[in-house]
Amino acid sequence: VIVAAGPWSTSLLDPIGIRLAITGARGWIVRVRPASGTLRHMVEHAGWRVAPERLADVARPSAGSVAEAGMPEAVVGAVLHLHADGTVLVGSSRQPWLTPEPEEPSVPQQMLRAGIRLAPSLADATVTSTWWGLRPMNAGRASVRGNGARRARGRDRPRIGGRDPGRRHRTARNLDRHGWSPAFDAAPFDPFRFAG
Amino acid sequence: VPDVAIVGGGIIGAACAYELSRAGASVTLIERDELAAGASGRNQGWFVLPEDPALERMARATLPTYLEIAASATLPVWIDREPVGHLLVALDDEDVPRSQVALEAAEAQGVRIRPLDAAELREVEPAVSPDAVAGWLLDQGHRLDPAALTVALALAAKRRAPTSGTTSGCARSSTTGTRSARGHGRRTRARRHP
């Protein structure tokens, strides 16, 4: 079984004792139709790309920090590109997912301010839509990816493949039969690397 | 019983279904909403090499698959065939050192980087603010439609099945199938909390 349910993977696996350090980070997109001109490249404000901020901004806040300073604000950058239909997609933002509704509905406004600062002619563009989604995130930069075959062979804790050794063996045999093996070292993506 | 059951119809689940079915495994893809209902259908649609070196090899292997899928898909899938260029822009002097993480990562991955002064920057991308002080043009970057790509991957996985059939409420084949649990609107799904 491959669980590829993004931020919902945690709640799917928790009942069977698999606890993943995956959270959700909300991000918005604004679509605008430029009055004139175009963008030749994928354009990004360099200041947005600061690794420490990008890692910290999705962490779940402490109760003390929320009590002191309120809900965490969205980190907003300017990331622009021309879409095939002639509109421009304006991103980007990132905010911990803590409530069902957007924690900060003014984020599209902040994004447009950042986008217009980067490309001033966007001020004359018509806003056609905006939406948000949830990125699966974790405390590190690498994704979370289990190696079923190795675990099924019992080289690690028998969490995938079940506790039945025969079943784990059959799972591994099936994967081998299909020639399935990682095309790269899967160790950095171990879903259990966050365990204490 | 399929060899592999995949829970989640985003681009990761669809790509797993595609690769496993290509390897001959029987696969059932399970999605409670619709394909690409979550982040896979809502992101901006950029393909650039990630800063984390652990992800580089996987990313490089992914792009040819995306291009192949887009070319053979039964629905329109927009993706740049060639990189359009990823332009990092420093709007003030403070942005210059802040860009180093991205530039060093790109350089380590062998991405060609063209430094640009303010005049060159405006020539390369006239829409950029006249206040910008510097830029770097990275020879990478494909724009794509992530939702269409996700659906195309799932359909390509299903096409690889030697036989196909349907059961009530879902489309499924003997080798590769897609099960989609309907009844949850996109908004309903997005509002759910993990």
Interface residues (C-beta under 8 A of the other chain):
Chain A: V1 I2 V3 A4 A5 G6 P7 W8 S9 T10 S11 L12 I22 T23 G24 G27 I29 G37 T38 L39 R40 H41 M42 V43 E44 H45 A46 G47 R49 V50 A51 V79 H81 L82 H83 A84 L89 G91 S92 W97 T99 P100 E101 R117 L118 A119 P120 S121 L122 W131 W132 G133 L134 R135 P136 R141 A142 S143 N174 H178 G179 W180 A183 F184 D185 P188 F189
Chain B: D3 V4 A5 I6 V7 G8 G10 I12 G13 C16 L20 A23 G24 A25 G38 A39 G41 R42 N43 Q44 G45 W46 V48 P50 E51 D52 A54 L55 R57 M58 A61 W78 V84 G85 H86 L87 L88 V89 A90 L91 E94 D95 V96 R98 S99 V101 A102 V124 E125 P126 A127 V128 S129 P130 A132 G135 W136 L137 G141 R143 D145 A190 R191 R192 H193 P194
